[in-house]
């Protein structure tokens, strides 16, 4: 199972949903205060969360949360066999 970034944040008074942005692009608009980004590629990413109220008014973005994703395994070792002399 591959690891994915998980973001959580405290409730914001008056918010009915939250917009999650990765690297400047919206990746989800959700009612939960937890987001797991299964679709993210390897590399460095910055996430921000914006609170939305029932009328659609948006808060300022949160401070960025930086995440480094690295799911690439190292190369396989190449054992060397030698005869003992």
MARSEFI-11555 format. One line per field, with one value per residue (C-alpha): x negated, y negated, z; residue number from 0. Coordinates in steps of 0.25 Angstrom, whole numbers, plus 5000, padded with zeros to 4 digits. Layout:
<recs>
x = X:...
y = Y:...
z = Z:...
num = NUM:...
</recs>
This chain:
<recs>
x = 5000:4994:4994:5001:5001:5012:5016:5025:5029:5038:5052:5054:5067:5077:5070:5079:5068:5054:5046:5033:5022:5009:4999:5009:5020:5032:5032:5045:5056:5061:5069:5059:5047:5038:5032:5024:5018:5017:5015:5002:4989:4975:4969:4970:4984:4991:5005:5014:5028:5039:5052:5065:5078:5092:5093:5080:5072:5057:5047:5033:5024:5017:5002:4996:4993:4981:4980:4970:4975:4965:4971:4959:4952:4936:4930:4929:4915:4906:4899:4885:4882:4867:4860:4852:4838
y = 5000:4987:4975:4963:4949:4947:4933:4929:4916:4910:4906:4892:4885:4883:4892:4903:4908:4907:4905:4913:4907:4914:4906:4895:4905:4909:4924:4925:4918:4926:4925:4933:4927:4938:4940:4952:4949:4963:4957:4949:4951:4952:4939:4927:4921:4909:4911:4900:4900:4890:4890:4887:4883:4887:4875:4879:4868:4872:4870:4866:4878:4885:4885:4895:4909:4915:4929:4938:4950:4961:4975:4979:4991:4992:5001:5015:5019:5027:5038:5043:5057:5061:5074:5074:5077
z = 5000:4996:5006:5003:5010:5020:5024:5036:5042:5053:5050:5046:5051:5041:5030:5024:5014:5011:4998:4998:4988:4984:4977:4974:4968:4975:4977:4986:4992:5005:5018:5026:5033:5028:5014:5009:4995:4988:4975:4977:4969:4975:4978:4987:4989:4996:5001:5006:5011:5009:5018:5011:5017:5013:5004:4997:5003:5004:5015:5012:5009:5021:5022:5013:5018:5011:5008:5001:4994:4991:4987:4978:4984:4983:4973:4976:4982:4972:4981:4976:4979:4980:4983:4996:4994
num = 0:1:2:3:4:5:6:7:8:9:10:11:12:13:14:15:16:17:18:19:20:21:22:23:24:25:26:27:28:29:30:31:32:33:34:35:36:37:38:39:40:41:42:43:44:45:46:47:48:49:50:51:52:53:54:55:56:57:58:59:60:61:62:63:64:65:66:67:68:69:70:71:72:73:74:75:76:77:78:79:80:81:82:83:84
</recs>
